[in-house]
Amino acid sequence: MHIFWYGQSCFKIQTNNTIIFTDPYQKEIGLTPPRTKANIVTVSHQHEDHNNVEAVADENTLVITTPGEYESKGVEICGIPSFHDSQEGKKSGANIIFIFETEGIRVCHLGDLGHLLTDEQLEKINGVDILFLPVGEGYTISVKETIKIVSQIEPKIIIPMHYKIRGLKYKLSEVDKFCKETGVKKNNLLDKFLAKKKNLPTEETQIIILKNLG
């Protein structure tokens, strides 16, 4: 499994001959949307920095914008209802957490999660290997809440997303704040992350910071 990051919450997950895109964004946010066509696209919520389906989808693409259970091209997908804020969506609306399972690896994309996880949500998320975690605050959970969520989920790998990068028009914190709070040093950025079940860490959680391709 190869994982690429295009900025904000947009990832390309390439598994075997299947391409998955999460939360593709509109160019108006200041970044360049991906142009590769996907087999599967997921949208956590209908904001301009998460819902540019047209950029990566064609008539053959499975587009998922609602919670539920899905399966396509050897990938099992679970969309879990959640909220974009701590007021049950009254401020910013709903959000969908997505779980992808393929190659024996469970990947969790939290979208713009705005609250700590409930027991019911944790039960569905259980056993996550790789966590895509929003760390830029502002529109999502605080850095202190991210740390609590990491302890709730206990993933093997964390890949930060939704934070301040060059060109982005949204006011977010930089990833360095998250690294400082967790005591992790920001090392060289990776162009992509190659995930193999046999190579996943078995003890301490690792943080992988990807280079923005958008």
KESE-519354 format. One line per 3 residues: number of its first residue (from 1); for each residue z, y negated, x of N, C-alpha, C, O. Coordinates in steps of 0.001 Angstrom, whole numbers. Example, Ala and Ser with C-alpha at 12.3 -4.5 7.8 and 13.67 -1.06 7.14 Angstrom:
BEGIN
1 = 7800,5690,13190,7800,4500,12300,7800,3300,13200,8465,3319,14236; 7080,2250,12850,7140,1060,13670,7870,-30,12900,8039,-1138,13409
//
This chain:
BEGIN
1 = 0,1192,842,0,0,0,0,-1250,883,856,-1407,1754; -974,-2138,646,-1031,-3402,1364,-641,-4529,412,-1106,-4581,-726; 220,-5435,892,692,-6548,79,319,-7860,753,631,-8075,1924
4 = -353,-8742,4,-756,-10059,485,-147,-11110,-435,35,-10864,-1628; 170,-12290,120,758,-13381,-676,-161,-14585,-662,-604,-15024,399; -451,-15124,-1847,-1332,-16283,-1985,-574,-17556,-2358,-1185,-18517,-2824
7 = 733,-17579,-2163,1540,-18732,-2534,2102,-18592,-3933,1611,-17806,-4743; 3162,-19383,-4209,3887,-19289,-5472,4286,-17844,-5765,4942,-17212,-4937; 3908,-17315,-6914,4296,-15948,-7279,3094,-15008,-7283,3137,-13925,-7867
10 = 2025,-15441,-6623,769,-14682,-6650,668,-13721,-5473,587,-14139,-4318; 674,-12440,-5781,511,-11388,-4781,-716,-10541,-5103,-1085,-10358,-6264; -1319,-10045,-4070,-2341,-9002,-4203,-1734,-7713,-3656,-1310,-7643,-2502
13 = -1703,-6712,-4503,-1211,-5392,-4098,-2404,-4448,-4104,-3019,-4218,-5146; -2724,-3908,-2949,-3858,-2995,-2848,-3333,-1593,-2595,-2731,-1316,-1557; -3571,-713,-3560,-3093,655,-3454,-4245,1604,-3721,-4824,1598,-4807
16 = -4579,2420,-2729,-5756,3278,-2800,-6976,2403,-3127,-7280,1484,-2367; -7672,2661,-4225,-8836,1845,-4579,-8540,855,-5707,-9458,341,-6347; -7273,597,-5940,-6853,-279,-7033,-6299,-1586,-6495,-5501,-1596,-5559
19 = -6733,-2699,-7101,-6241,-4029,-6726,-5467,-4620,-7894,-5971,-4703,-9014; -4227,-5030,-7611,-3361,-5662,-8595,-3113,-7102,-8158,-2842,-7358,-6985; -3204,-8038,-9094,-2799,-9413,-8831,-1665,-9786,-9770,-1682,-9440,-10951
22 = -676,-10498,-9230,429,-11000,-10047,360,-12526,-10112,133,-13181,-9095; 550,-13079,-11280,714,-14516,-11487,-288,-15398,-10733,131,-16248,-9948; -1601,-15222,-10948,-2582,-16118,-10321,-2447,-17537,-10891,-2174,-17703,-12080
25 = -2635,-18544,-10057,-2357,-19924,-10459,-3627,-20768,-10583,-4697,-20388,-10108; -3478,-21919,-11231,-4558,-22888,-11366,-4647,-23731,-10088,-3635,-23935,-9417; -5827,-24217,-9747,-6013,-25019,-8535,-5259,-26344,-8602,-4979,-26952,-7569
28 = -4929,-26794,-9812,-4228,-28069,-9983,-2861,-28106,-9313,-2299,-29186,-9130; -2316,-26956,-8946,-1000,-26966,-8303,-1099,-27296,-6813,-79,-27441,-6140; -2329,-27416,-6298,-2512,-27814,-4906,-2889,-26702,-3952,-3120,-26952,-2768
31 = -2956,-25473,-4450,-3331,-24323,-3622,-4688,-23786,-4070,-5175,-24130,-5147; -5287,-22950,-3247,-6596,-22371,-3564,-6423,-21005,-4212,-5938,-20077,-3566; -6811,-20862,-5479,-6650,-19566,-6162,-7453,-18473,-5470,-8511,-18747,-4903
34 = -6961,-17238,-5512,-7729,-16115,-4954,-9016,-15895,-5740,-9110,-16259,-6912; -10006,-15296,-5083,-11292,-15074,-5748,-11661,-13594,-5859,-12675,-13250,-6466; -10856,-12736,-5287,-11114,-11304,-5380,-10850,-10805,-6801,-9833,-11158,-7397
37 = -11742,-9996,-7346,-11534,-9454,-8687,-10535,-8298,-8643,-10514,-7502,-7704; -9719,-8235,-9678,-8649,-7245,-9724,-8913,-6193,-10789,-9649,-6423,-11748; -8295,-5030,-10597,-8293,-3993,-11627,-7189,-4238,-12651,-7324,-3918,-13832
40 = -6083,-4821,-12157,-4923,-5091,-13009,-4398,-6486,-12679,-4265,-6844,-11509; -4099,-7274,-13719,-3480,-8586,-13534,-2262,-8685,-14439,-2328,-8342,-15620; -1143,-9157,-13880,51,-9386,-14690,403,-10873,-14675,240,-11557,-13664
43 = 890,-11356,-15819,1280,-12753,-15973,2721,-12786,-16488,3012,-12293,-17578; 3613,-13368,-15696,5028,-13375,-16090,5318,-14373,-17202,6226,-14166,-18007; 4532,-15476,-17247,4695,-16466,-18306,3523,-17444,-18257,2782,-17497,-17275
46 = 3373,-18204,-19314,2178,-19032,-19482,2365,-20464,-18961,2290,-21426,-19724; 2605,-20586,-17664,2615,-21883,-16998,1449,-21914,-16014,997,-20861,-15563; 955,-23110,-15675,-274,-23242,-14896,-202,-22624,-13499,-1231,-22295,-12908
49 = 993,-22471,-12983,1124,-21864,-11654,1320,-20351,-11723,1742,-19725,-10751; 1004,-19768,-12895,1181,-18319,-13057,111,-17654,-13920,102,-16427,-14020; -787,-18408,-14546,-1594,-17803,-15620,-3111,-17970,-15493,-3817,-17923,-16501
52 = -3622,-18163,-14282,-5069,-18335,-14117,-5770,-16976,-14035,-6302,-16592,-12994; -5755,-16279,-15137,-6315,-14918,-15195,-7795,-14915,-14847,-8280,-13996,-14187; -8523,-15952,-15296,-9983,-16003,-15101,-10391,-15943,-13635,-11493,-15498,-13315
55 = -9508,-16390,-12741,-9848,-16413,-11315,-10011,-15015,-10738,-10771,-14826,-9788; -9310,-14032,-11297,-9281,-12708,-10676,-9673,-11574,-11626,-9678,-10409,-11228; -10001,-11904,-12870,-10291,-10861,-13855,-11745,-10887,-14290,-12386,-11937,-14276
58 = -12268,-9721,-14681,-13565,-9628,-15345,-13395,-8737,-16571,-12272,-8450,-16986; -14514,-8299,-17149,-14430,-7538,-18402,-13772,-6171,-18233,-13387,-5544,-19220; -13643,-5711,-17001,-13053,-4395,-16758,-11587,-4457,-16345,-10961,-3421,-16123
61 = -11040,-5653,-16241,-9669,-5825,-15751,-8652,-5608,-16875,-8825,-6100,-17991; -7606,-4876,-16564,-6474,-4762,-17479,-5574,-5969,-17251,-4994,-6119,-16176; -5455,-6832,-18261,-4628,-8034,-18176,-3370,-7817,-19011,-3453,-7513,-20201
64 = -2203,-7976,-18380,-932,-7708,-19050,-124,-9001,-19145,261,-9578,-18128; 125,-9442,-20358,858,-10683,-20584,2064,-10493,-21505,2704,-11468,-21898; 2371,-9258,-21844,3489,-8972,-22738,4334,-7832,-22172,3821,-6996,-21429
67 = 5620,-7788,-22514,6468,-6679,-22063,5974,-5347,-22625,5276,-5310,-23637; 6343,-4264,-21961,5971,-2938,-22446,5673,-1990,-21315,5836,-2330,-20143; 5233,-789,-21672,4902,254,-20706,3388,401,-20629,2715,474,-21658
70 = 2849,443,-19407,1409,540,-19198,1122,1532,-18068,1980,1818,-17233; -109,2045,-18068,-548,2922,-16973,-2041,2718,-16792,-2802,2737,-17759; -2456,2522,-15545,-3875,2335,-15268,-4161,2688,-13817,-3458,2237,-12913
73 = -5179,3485,-13600,-5669,3811,-12258,-4556,4285,-11319,-4498,3898,-10152; -3689,5119,-11851,-2629,5700,-11026,-1423,4804,-10812,-531,5144,-10036; -1382,3648,-11497,-262,2722,-11374,510,2675,-12691,-73,2417,-13744
76 = 1803,2921,-12636,2660,2776,-13802,3294,1389,-13777,3797,948,-12743; 3269,710,-14907,3741,-674,-14985,4718,-802,-16141,4479,-292,-17236; 5813,-1486,-15881,6810,-1750,-16928,7092,-3246,-16956,7495,-3822,-15946
79 = 6881,-3880,-18115,7197,-5282,-18296,8507,-5435,-19041,8653,-4946,-20161; 9459,-6113,-18421,10809,-6222,-18966,11062,-7658,-19442,10909,-8591,-18654; 11443,-7859,-20705,11701,-9214,-21204,12873,-9871,-20469,13879,-9225,-20177
82 = 12725,-11161,-20177,13792,-11956,-19574,13525,-13413,-19927,12676,-13701,-20771; 14251,-14343,-19282,14093,-15760,-19593,13858,-16590,-18332,14268,-16223,-17231; 13188,-17714,-18532,12854,-18640,-17457,14028,-19569,-17135,13960,-20343,-16180
85 = 15081,-19498,-17911,16236,-20379,-17728,17510,-19628,-18089,17472,-18457,-18467; 18624,-20313,-17968,19924,-19688,-18250,20377,-19919,-19687,21519,-19631,-20045; 19456,-20447,-20512,19789,-20752,-21907,18968,-19906,-22881,18607,-20361,-23966
88 = 18679,-18668,-22476,17912,-17725,-23291,16561,-18291,-23712,16100,-18075,-24833; 15940,-19017,-22794,14596,-19517,-23016,14503,-20832,-23764,13398,-21320,-24002; 15623,-21417,-24141,15593,-22652,-24935,15012,-23824,-24141,14450,-24749,-24728
91 = 15140,-23791,-22828,14663,-24883,-21985,13248,-24648,-21476,12409,-25545,-21553; 12967,-23439,-20951,11681,-23187,-20291,10912,-21991,-20839,9810,-21701,-20372; 11480,-21291,-21827,10753,-20196,-22447,11060,-18823,-21859,12027,-18637,-21119
94 = 10216,-17885,-22209,10405,-16487,-21808,9804,-16222,-20435,9030,-17023,-19912; 10172,-15093,-19868,9668,-14621,-18579,9613,-13101,-18628,10425,-12463,-19298; 8660,-12533,-17921,8557,-11070,-17849,8768,-10604,-16418,8110,-11083,-15495
97 = 9676,-9680,-16245,9855,-8986,-14968,8931,-7778,-14977,8918,-7016,-15944; 8161,-7597,-13916,7250,-6456,-13861,7665,-5469,-12775,8008,-5850,-11656; 7623,-4193,-13140,7833,-3095,-12197,6506,-2358,-12032,5869,-1983,-13016
100 = 6095,-2155,-10783,4897,-1379,-10475,5333,-132,-9705,6121,-220,-8763; 4822,1013,-10108,5157,2238,-9395,3884,2980,-9033,3106,3369,-9904; 3680,3173,-7732,2520,3892,-7215,2807,4307,-5779,3598,3661,-5092
103 = 2176,5368,-5324,2394,5901,-3975,3864,6234,-3729,4318,6252,-2585; 4606,6498,-4808,6025,6807,-4670,6892,5605,-4368,8063,5757,-4019; 6326,4390,-4498,7035,3141,-4203,7197,2331,-5485,6256,2197,-6268
106 = 8401,1791,-5694,8674,923,-6846,8768,-528,-6381,9594,-872,-5536; 7913,-1365,-6946,7854,-2788,-6609,8298,-3589,-7823,7866,-3306,-8940; 9156,-4585,-7620,9638,-5429,-8707,9251,-6882,-8458,9559,-7445,-7408
109 = 8575,-7482,-9432,8194,-8900,-9389,9022,-9612,-10462,8869,-9341,-11653; 9904,-10528,-10030,10844,-11145,-10968,10249,-12308,-11745,10887,-12812,-12669; 9036,-12752,-11395,8472,-13916,-12067,9348,-15135,-11846,9968,-15269,-10791
112 = 9406,-16023,-12822,10282,-17196,-12738,11603,-16913,-13444,11947,-17567,-14429; 12325,-15947,-12938,13606,-15573,-13533,14586,-16732,-13420,14694,-17367,-12372; 15302,-17001,-14517,16223,-18135,-14532,17677,-17770,-14733,18492,-18645,-15024
115 = 18029,-16495,-14585,19402,-16074,-14881,19721,-14788,-14127,18824,-14132,-13599; 20996,-14433,-14079,21391,-13152,-13521,20955,-12033,-14465,20763,-12266,-15659; 20804,-10848,-13944,20262,-9739,-14724,21335,-9079,-15595,22499,-8975,-15209
118 = 20908,-8641,-16772,21808,-7917,-17672,21854,-6444,-17272,21020,-5972,-16499; 22823,-5738,-17798,22934,-4302,-17522,21685,-3560,-18004,21206,-2641,-17339; 21165,-3964,-19157,19969,-3319,-19707,18758,-3542,-18795,17981,-2619,-18555
121 = 18606,-4750,-18298,17502,-5033,-17374,17663,-4252,-16069,16694,-3704,-15543; 18874,-4208,-15561,19128,-3482,-14312,18844,-1994,-14457,18363,-1355,-13521; 19138,-1451,-15613,18879,-30,-15849,17387,272,-15745,16999,1318,-15223
124 = 16552,-636,-16238,15102,-442,-16168,14551,-713,-14772,13560,-109,-14361; 15195,-1621,-14046,14749,-1978,-12695,15188,-937,-11674,14599,-846,-10597; 16178,-177,-11982,16844,755,-11067,15902,1466,-10086,14855,1984,-10472
127 = 16303,1475,-8811,15566,2224,-7804,14424,1466,-7159,13484,2082,-6656; 14483,140,-7161,13406,-673,-6602,13394,-587,-5077,14434,-677,-4425; 12196,-412,-4527,12028,-398,-3071,11709,-1788,-2528,12283,-2215,-1527
130 = 10788,-2495,-3195,10326,-3804,-2730,10540,-4816,-3839,10115,-4605,-4975; 11205,-5925,-3505,11526,-6963,-4483,10821,-8266,-4118,11015,-8795,-3024; 9998,-8783,-5040,9406,-10111,-4911,10383,-11094,-5552,10572,-11085,-6768
133 = 11000,-11936,-4735,12163,-12729,-5151,11880,-14236,-5075,11550,-14736,-4000; 12003,-14982,-6207,11823,-16433,-6146,13018,-17086,-5451,14162,-16885,-5861; 12756,-17864,-4402,13858,-18428,-3612,13803,-19957,-3511,14619,-20551,-2806
136 = 12860,-20603,-4203,12665,-22049,-4071,13493,-22902,-5000,13374,-24127,-4983; 14345,-22272,-5826,15217,-22988,-6761,14405,-23910,-7685,13228,-23651,-7938; 15021,-24964,-8177,14315,-25931,-9018,13991,-25415,-10399,14598,-25828,-11387
139 = 13027,-24504,-10468,12559,-23983,-11753,13090,-22577,-12041,12898,-22046,-13135; 13750,-21987,-11063,14224,-20605,-11212,15692,-20524,-10785,16394,-21534,-10754; 16135,-19341,-10466,17509,-19113,-10025,17819,-19878,-8733,16921,-20173,-7944
142 = 19096,-20192,-8531,19540,-20840,-7295,19578,-19824,-6161,19526,-18617,-6398; 19669,-20317,-4928,19750,-19408,-3786,20998,-18534,-3883,20949,-17347,-3563; 22115,-19114,-4323,23333,-18316,-4472,23142,-17206,-5513,23673,-16105,-5367
145 = 22376,-17514,-6563,22092,-16490,-7574,21153,-15419,-7029,21270,-14249,-7393; 20215,-15813,-6154,19324,-14798,-5562,20133,-13755,-4802,19833,-12562,-4843; 21157,-14225,-4111,21982,-13299,-3334,22722,-12332,-4256,22853,-11148,-3945
148 = 23208,-12845,-5398,23867,-11973,-6376,22883,-10959,-6948,23227,-9795,-7150; 21659,-11407,-7208,20644,-10512,-7776,20260,-9431,-6773,20054,-8275,-7143; 20167,-9810,-5512,19880,-8807,-4472,20972,-7739,-4453,20684,-6552,-4302
151 = 22231,-8167,-4607,23325,-7185,-4625,23297,-6342,-5894,23759,-5201,-5893; 22750,-6904,-6985,22598,-6138,-8221,21515,-5067,-8071,21699,-3927,-8498; 20391,-5438,-7465,19228,-4545,-7393,19274,-3618,-6184,18859,-2462,-6268
154 = 19782,-4129,-5051,19839,-3377,-3798,18473,-2836,-3379,18315,-1626,-3217; 17486,-3713,-3203,16157,-3258,-2770,16155,-2909,-1286,17064,-3293,-550; 15145,-2190,-858,14992,-1877,563,14312,-3029,1308,14629,-3318,2462
157 = 13374,-3675,620,12609,-4786,1198,12647,-5976,232,12501,-5801,-978; 12845,-7181,768,12721,-8409,-16,11548,-9208,538,11455,-9429,1746; 10652,-9640,-350,9584,-10555,41,9782,-11840,-764,9558,-11842,-1975
160 = 10199,-12937,-114,10417,-14199,-829,9114,-14762,-1397,8034,-14550,-844; 9238,-15483,-2511,8088,-16139,-3147,8577,-17412,-3834,9778,-17675,-3885; 7644,-18197,-4359,7955,-19366,-5186,8864,-20333,-4434,9949,-20673,-4906
163 = 8411,-20774,-3256,9149,-21761,-2471,8176,-22785,-1892,6961,-22622,-2005; 8701,-23827,-1280,7899,-24938,-783,6977,-24507,355,7423,-23921,1342; 5687,-24804,205,4713,-24583,1268,3748,-25766,1281,3686,-26540,325
166 = 3007,-25896,2361,2077,-27009,2493,1040,-26997,1368,450,-25961,1063; 830,-28158,762,-177,-28304,-281,361,-28166,-1690,-210,-28728,-2625; 1429,-27444,-1859,1975,-27202,-3195,2562,-28487,-3776,3317,-29189,-3104
169 = 2215,-28791,-5017,2635,-30041,-5644,4005,-29954,-6315,4532,-30971,-6765; 4580,-28777,-6389,5885,-28616,-7014,7006,-28882,-6005,6876,-28576,-4819; 8100,-29451,-6494,9250,-29730,-5633,10169,-28506,-5602,10926,-28250,-6538
172 = 10080,-27770,-4516,10881,-26561,-4348,11588,-26590,-2992,11205,-27349,-2102; 12604,-25772,-2846,13264,-25618,-1549,12382,-24789,-622,11543,-24012,-1078; 12581,-24964,686,11867,-24145,1664,12545,-22790,1800,13710,-22630,1435
175 = 11819,-21831,2321,12355,-20480,2489,13510,-20463,3500,14348,-19561,3481; 13541,-21470,4380,14595,-21522,5400,15996,-21565,4781,16946,-21022,5344; 16113,-22216,3617,17423,-22296,2966,17901,-20905,2570,19069,-20562,2755
178 = 16991,-20112,2027,17334,-18739,1657,17703,-17927,2903,18669,-17164,2891; 16931,-18095,3968,17199,-17370,5208,18567,-17741,5773,19303,-16877,6251; 18904,-19033,5714,20195,-19491,6230,21343,-18888,5434,22339,-18443,6005
181 = 21198,-18876,4117,22260,-18333,3249,22452,-16837,3469,23566,-16326,3353; 21372,-16142,3784,21456,-14688,3982,21696,-14303,5438,21907,-13131,5750; 21662,-15302,6331,21886,-15024,7744,20717,-14365,8440,20876,-13748,9493
184 = 19530,-14499,7843,18332,-13882,8414,17520,-14927,9165,17302,-16025,8655; 17076,-14598,10360,16227,-15504,11124,14786,-15404,10647,14290,-14314,10363; 14123,-16540,10562,12727,-16577,10143,11844,-16244,11345,11676,-17065,12247
187 = 11296,-15069,11352,10456,-14620,12457,8995,-14967,12192,8700,-15708,11254; 8085,-14449,12995,6664,-14702,12801,6217,-14232,11421,6605,-13158,10962; 5398,-15049,10768,4897,-14688,9451,3863,-13576,9571,3078,-13543,10518
190 = 3870,-12672,8607,2893,-11588,8579,1730,-11952,7671,1932,-12538,6608; 508,-11606,8085,-662,-11812,7227,-609,-10903,6013,-1056,-11270,4926; -58,-9713,6212,85,-8744,5130,1206,-7790,5488,1623,-7698,6642
193 = 1689,-7077,4474,2726,-6080,4708,2206,-4717,4286,1786,-4532,3144; 2236,-3781,5195,1830,-2406,4905,3066,-1604,4541,3939,-1376,5378; 3133,-1180,3296,4291,-434,2801,3958,1051,2690,3007,1439,2012
196 = 4747,1862,3360,4640,3312,3247,6014,3862,2892,7025,3446,3458; 6042,4788,1962,7309,5337,1495,8165,5851,2650,9373,5619,2681; 7547,6540,3588,8298,7157,4680,8845,6134,5671,9754,6440,6442
199 = 8287,4903,5654,8720,3885,6613,9682,2861,6032,10123,1959,6744; 10018,2985,4746,10942,2033,4139,12340,2189,4743,12765,3310,5019; 13059,1080,4952,14406,1173,5532,15350,1950,4630,15229,1908,3405
202 = 16267,2643,5228,17199,3474,4469,18617,2914,4473,19472,3384,3722; 18874,1909,5318,20224,1348,5394,20217,-122,4971,20342,-413,3781; 20076,-1039,5902,20130,-2457,5562,18821,-2940,4930,17732,-2504,5302
205 = 18962,-3858,3959,17793,-4476,3342,17081,-5368,4358,17726,-6113,5095; 15757,-5289,4393,14958,-6123,5289,14259,-7226,4489,13875,-7022,3337; 14099,-8392,5113,13368,-9505,4513,12043,-9682,5252,12019,-9856,6471
208 = 10954,-9637,4509,9614,-9815,5076,9043,-11134,4550,8959,-11335,3338; 8657,-12022,5447,8089,-13302,5038,6599,-13291,5343,6184,-13120,6489; 5802,-13475,4295,4361,-13388,4425,3717,-14757,4585,4227,-15760,4087
211 = 2604,-14782,5279,1814,-16007,5435,1099,-16297,4121,600,-15390,3455; 1058,-17581,3760,373,-17990,2550,-1137,-17955,2756,-1655,-18590,3675; -1845,-17214,1902,-3310,-17108,2004,-4006,-18029,1018,-5236,-18049,972
214 = -3254,-18801,220,-3849,-19667,-793,-4107,-21081,-297,-4607,-21917,-1049
//
